[in-house]
Amino acid sequence: MTRTVDRPVRVAVIDSGVNPAHPHIGSVAGGVAIGPDGSTHPDYLDRLGHGTAVAAAIKERAPGVDLLAVKVFHLELSAPVDALVAAIAWSAAQQADLINLSLGTANPAHALVLQASVDAARRAGALLVAAATCDGVDYLPGGLAGVVPVELDWTGPRLEVVVSASAGATAACRASGYARPMPGVSPERNLKGISFAVANTTGILARKLAAGGHATVATALDALRR
């Protein structure tokens, strides 16, 4: 039996950082900024907006989580694989239960290094949630073993996640790509896309799973099915 711990579920958001002052956030339990070479510094404040919107979608579903802001996007929504690997390692070292990756690469050359990173995180008790396929493109690390794979569903309810089989008969999570609503902003003008399908899935998992539970893809999918 896996031992859980007496603390909130801890979710690391690897993205453009988080703005704790945003009304949908409230607080951040910790964070770091990671440079292109994997070096770290403490300024995780979001200046692009994407990471804050992702974190807001997670907190809408699981308001009691401890957020960890892991900033890899600085001037644009792009980062080298070394920064991503360092971000995953940092998140696992901080005892994250879930690592939200509203990002990915379609370059298969990165598969081996990312698989090693995923495996190391899993041994530390962190489960990654990431985009698997979108518009016919397969993304990493969402398509790797040990990662909860997410696909985009524009037709489903925004607050639900459905576990279904993709064309390859592999179980995947299908979730809405709409972000948490902003007053006065229509859903079509707000941020949207696969990034938020991933965040919506992470938020529901954060509500269903136990802190320190070392969840696997199988237990995560079972929790979503329930």
N, C-alpha and C positions, 0 to 999 in steps of 0.2 A: 504493500500500500504506500502511495506517495504522500510524504508529509507536506502539509501546507503551512504557511506562516501567517502570523497575525499582523497583517498590514494590507493596505489597498493593493489591488492589481497595479503593476507598474508597466507603463506603455512608453516605449521609446519611439519618437517620431523622427525618422531620418529624412530631412527635407531642407527647407530654407530657414530653419529656426522657428521660434515661436515668440509672439508678442504677448507677454503676460497681462498687459494692460487692456487687451481686447476684451469686451464684455462677455464673449463666449468662452473665455479661457479662465480667468480668475487667478490661477496660480500655476507655477511650474515647480516641480520637485527638484529639478537640477538640469544641467545642460552643459553643452560644450560646442565649440566650433572646430571643424576639422578642415585643414587646408588641403590643397591638391596633393601634397606629398605625405599626407597622413599626420602632419604636426597638429597640435591642439592649442587653442586659446579660449578664454572664457566668454567671448562675446557671441552668444547664441541668439541675439535679438533678430527677429525676422524683418527684413527690409524689402522683401519681394511680395509677401502676403500669402504665398501658397502654403507654406508650412502651418501658418496660423489657421487658415481655413481647414486644412486637414485635421489639425488638432481639435478644432471646434466641432467637426463632424463626429470625432471620437467621443468627445465629452458630452455631446448631445445624448448619446446612448448610454454612456457610462460616466456620469458626472463625478463619481467618487474616485476615479483613477488618479494615480500619481503619474504626471506627465514628465518625461525626460525629453528635452529639446536637443536634437543632434543636428547641427547645421553643417551641411555639405555644399549647399547652393549659396553662392555669395552674390555675384553680379548678374547671374542668369541661372535658369533651371537646368544646369548641366554640371557634372563633376566627373573626374576620372575614377576608374575602378579602384585605385589605391585608397582614395578617400572613402569610398563606400565600404571597402573591407575594414578600414580602421574604424568607421562608424559602427559597423556591426559588432566588432570586437569590444569597443567602448561600451556599447549598450549592454552586451552580455555581462561585462565586468561589473556593471552597475546593478546587476540582478534584475534586469528587465524580464518580465514574463512574456510580453509580446513586443515585437519590433515591427512597426508599420513602415512599409516601403512603398509609398505612392510614387514610384519611379521604377526604372528598369532599363536594361540594355538589350538590344537585339543582336549584339555581336557574340556569336558562339565561341569566339576565342577566349572569352572571359569565363566560360563554364567551369573549368577546373578550379580556378582560384576562388570563385564564388561558392562552389560546392564545398570546398574546404572551410570557407568562412561560415556557411550555414551549419555544417556539421559541428564546428567548434562552438557555435552559439547554442545549438541544441544540447550539447553535453553540459553547458553551463545552465540550462533550464530556460532558454529564451526561444520562443517560437516566432518565426518570421511569417508575415502576411504580405503578399505582393501580387502585382499584376502578372497574369499568366499569358493571356492572349487578348489582343484588342485589334479590331479591324484587320484580321488575318495575319497579324504579326505576333510571333512568339517572343516573350520577354524573359529575361533572366534577372534576378534569381527566381522569379515566380514560377518558372517551369521546372525547377530543380526538385529533387527528392528532399523531403523534410520541410518544405515551404507550403503554407496554406495558399492555394492558387485561387485567384479572383478573376472573374470575367464580368464584363459590363452588360447591364440589362436596363435599357431605357424605359421598358414597359412596366416593370415591377414596382410595387409600393416602395416609397423612399426609405421607410424604416424597417424593411424586411430583407433577409438574405435567404436565398434558396440554394440548397445543395443539389446539384444536378450532374449529369454525365455529359461531357463534351463529345465532340465527334470521335475522339479517340477512346471513348468509354472510360475516361479518367474522371473521378469526382472532382468538381470544382464549385466554388461559391459564385453565385450570380447575384449582383447587387446593383442598386441604382447608382447612377453617376452624378446625381444632383447633390450639391453641397448643402450644409445647414442654411436655412433661409435667413436672409438679411432684410430687415424692415425697409420697405420702399424700393427693393431691388427684385425684379422678376427673376424666376429661376433661369430663364434663357439668357439673361444678361449677367448672371452670377457665374463664379467659377464652377466648372463642371467637367466631367470626364472620368476615365478609368481611375484617376487619382482618388476620387471620392467614392467610387465603388470599393476600393481597397480600404479606405478609412471607415466607411460604413460597416464593412465586415469586421474590422478590428474593434470598433466600438461595441458591436454586439457580442463578440467573443470576450471582450474585457468585462462585460456584465455577467457572462455565463461561466467563466472559468475562475478557478481559485488561485490566489497569489501563492507563488512557490510550488505550484502543482506540477511543473515540468510537463505541460501539455504537449501532446504529439499532434500531427496532422489528423490522425484517426480520431483522437478524443475531441479535437476541435470540431471536426465535421459532425461527429455524433452530437455534440452540444448544440450545434446549429440546427441539426435535424429535429431536435426536441423543441 
